Amino acid sequence: MKKAISIPALSLLLLTGCAAADAEPEAVAPPPSAPVSPAAQDTEEQACTRLMGTDGSGPLYESIRLVRISDGTFGFQPSTPEKTEKLHQTVLAAADAAPEDLGALLTDLSSGTAGALQVAESNEGWSVYFSPEGWSAAAGQLLSRCAPYEPAAASVPAGADLGSPDAVGARFPGYPLVVDASSIDYRAGAWLAGKLADGRVVALAPGL
C-alpha cells in the first residue's frame, strides 16, 4: 500500500514567497510635470529705464565709459575684477530680459565688459578679441533707442541763439571754451567716450 506524500505548508509558503519576490514590479508612470511658464520679459521702456539709470549711473553709461577707442585702437578703463564682473553680469541679465532686438544690441555691448574683465583679471599682457565697430554701433543704437525714456534734460541754449563766436561770448562770457569731456553732460560724454584724442571738447555754452 502506497503512502501519500504530503508537502509541508511551510515549504509551500517559502516557494510562493520566492516567486513573488522574483516578480518584477509593474512600471509606474511619473506624474505629469507642471507646465513651465516663460520668464516675464521687460518692455522696451522698462529695459531702457534700468539701463539708463539716473544721472549717468546706469549700466549702459558705465559700459560705455569703460571702453576707450581712438585712431583704430582700443583699450579699457582700469577697474577691479569684482566691479567689472558685476557690470558684465548686469548687462547680460538685461540682455536676457529685454525685447529680442534690444537684447541683441546688449549682447554686442557686453563684448566691451567681457574684454575689460579679461584685462582686469590678467596679471600680464593681454590679448582680447574685440570689434570696436560692432561695439560702437551697438552703443549708439542703444543710446538712440533709449533716449525717449531718459529723464527730462535740463534746458540748453537754442542753436539759433549761438550763431557766431561773438554771440556766444556776449551771452556766455568765457565761451567757447575747451573743457574736459568729464565736465559736460554725461549723455554727451558717454557718446564721445573713446573718440577723443586728448579727452577734451569745445563747449559752446554751459551744457552745450
C-alpha positions in Angstrom: 0.0 0.0 0.0 1.5 3.3 -1.1 1.5 6.2 1.3 0.6 9.7 0.0 3.5 12.2 0.2 2.4 15.5 1.7 4.3 18.8 1.2 4.5 20.7 4.4 2.7 24.0 4.4 5.9 25.8 5.3 7.6 24.6 2.1 4.6 25.9 0.0 4.9 29.3 1.7 8.6 29.6 1.0 8.1 28.6 -2.6 5.3 31.1 -3.3 7.2 33.8 -1.4 10.2 33.4 -3.5 8.2 33.5 -6.7 6.6 36.7 -5.5 9.9 38.3 -4.7 11.3 37.3 -8.1 8.4 39.0 -9.9 9.3 42.5 -11.2 7.0 45.3 -10.0 4.9 47.0 -12.7 6.3 50.3 -14.0 4.5 53.3 -12.6 4.2 56.3 -14.9 5.6 59.5 -13.4 3.1 62.2 -12.5 2.7 64.8 -15.3 5.0 67.8 -14.7 3.5 71.2 -14.3 3.9 73.5 -17.4 6.8 75.9 -17.0 5.7 79.4 -17.8 8.2 81.5 -19.7 10.1 84.2 -17.8 8.4 87.6 -18.0 10.1 89.9 -20.5 10.7 93.6 -20.0 9.1 96.1 -22.3 11.4 98.4 -24.1 10.6 101.2 -21.7 11.4 99.0 -18.6 14.6 97.8 -20.1 15.8 101.3 -21.1 14.8 102.7 -17.7 17.1 100.2 -16.0 19.9 100.7 -18.5 19.9 104.5 -18.3 19.6 104.8 -14.5 19.8 108.3 -13.1 22.4 111.0 -13.7 24.5 108.7 -15.8 24.8 105.9 -13.3 23.1 103.2 -15.3 24.9 100.1 -16.7 24.6 101.5 -20.2 26.7 104.5 -19.4 29.0 102.6 -17.2 29.7 100.1 -20.0 30.3 103.0 -22.5 32.7 104.7 -20.2 34.7 101.5 -19.7 35.8 101.4 -23.3 38.3 103.7 -25.0 38.6 103.8 -28.8 41.0 106.1 -30.6 42.6 106.1 -34.1 41.6 102.5 -34.7 42.9 101.2 -31.4 41.0 100.3 -28.3 41.6 99.9 -24.6 39.7 99.8 -21.3 39.5 102.0 -18.3 41.2 100.5 -15.3 38.7 98.7 -13.0 38.7 96.0 -10.4 37.7 92.4 -11.5 34.8 92.4 -8.9 33.3 95.7 -10.2 33.8 94.7 -13.9 32.3 91.2 -13.3 29.3 92.8 -11.6 28.7 95.2 -14.5 29.2 92.4 -17.1 26.6 90.2 -15.4 24.2 93.1 -15.1 24.4 93.7 -18.9 24.0 90.0 -19.7 20.9 89.8 -17.4 19.5 92.9 -19.1 20.0 91.3 -22.5 18.1 88.2 -21.3 15.2 90.2 -20.0 15.0 92.8 -22.8 12.9 92.5 -26.0 14.8 90.4 -28.6 16.2 93.2 -30.8 17.2 95.2 -27.8 18.8 92.1 -26.2 20.9 91.5 -29.3 22.3 95.0 -29.0 23.1 94.4 -25.3 24.8 91.2 -26.2 27.1 93.2 -28.6 27.6 95.8 -25.9 28.7 93.1 -23.4 31.7 92.4 -25.5 33.2 95.5 -24.0 32.6 94.5 -20.4 33.9 91.0 -21.3 37.1 92.4 -22.7 37.5 94.8 -19.7 37.0 91.9 -17.4 39.7 89.8 -19.1 42.1 92.7 -18.8 41.2 93.3 -15.1 41.9 89.6 -14.3 45.1 89.4 -16.2 48.4 90.0 -14.4 50.4 90.0 -17.5 50.0 91.1 -21.1 46.5 90.6 -22.6 45.0 89.8 -25.9 41.3 90.4 -26.4 39.1 89.8 -29.4 37.0 93.0 -29.6 35.3 94.7 -32.5 35.3 98.4 -32.0 33.0 99.0 -34.9 30.4 96.5 -33.8 30.6 97.7 -30.2 30.3 101.3 -31.2 27.3 100.6 -33.4 25.5 98.8 -30.6 26.2 101.5 -28.1 25.0 104.2 -30.5 21.8 102.3 -31.3 21.1 101.7 -27.6 21.5 105.4 -26.8 19.1 106.3 -29.6 16.5 103.7 -28.7 16.6 104.6 -25.0 16.7 108.4 -25.4 12.9 108.8 -25.3 12.9 107.2 -21.8 15.6 109.4 -20.4 14.5 111.7 -17.6 13.9 115.3 -18.9 17.2 117.0 -19.5 18.0 120.5 -18.3 17.3 123.1 -20.9 20.2 124.2 -23.1 20.6 127.2 -25.3 19.0 127.0 -28.7 21.4 126.8 -31.6 19.8 129.8 -33.3 20.9 131.9 -30.3 24.6 131.0 -30.8 25.1 131.9 -34.5 28.7 133.2 -34.1 31.5 133.2 -31.5 30.8 136.8 -30.8 27.2 136.0 -30.0 28.3 133.1 -27.8 30.8 135.3 -25.9 28.3 138.1 -25.4 25.7 135.8 -23.9 28.1 133.4 -22.1 31.4 135.2 -21.1 34.4 133.0 -21.5 32.8 130.7 -24.1 33.5 128.9 -26.4 35.8 127.1 -24.0 38.0 123.9 -24.2 36.9 121.7 -21.3 37.5 118.1 -20.1 34.9 115.7 -21.5 34.2 114.6 -18.0 32.7 118.0 -17.2 30.0 118.0 -19.9 26.6 116.4 -19.7 27.0 112.7 -19.0 25.0 111.7 -22.1 27.2 113.6 -24.5 30.2 112.4 -22.5 29.2 108.8 -22.9 28.6 109.2 -26.6 32.1 110.7 -27.1 33.8 108.2 -24.8 36.8 106.7 -26.6 36.5 109.1 -29.6 38.6 111.9 -28.3 42.4 112.1 -28.7 43.0 114.1 -25.5 39.8 113.7 -23.6 38.8 117.4 -24.2 35.9 119.1 -26.2 34.9 122.6 -27.1 31.9 123.7 -25.0 30.0 126.4 -27.0 28.0 127.3 -23.9 27.2 125.8 -20.5 25.7 122.4 -21.2 26.3 122.6 -25.0 
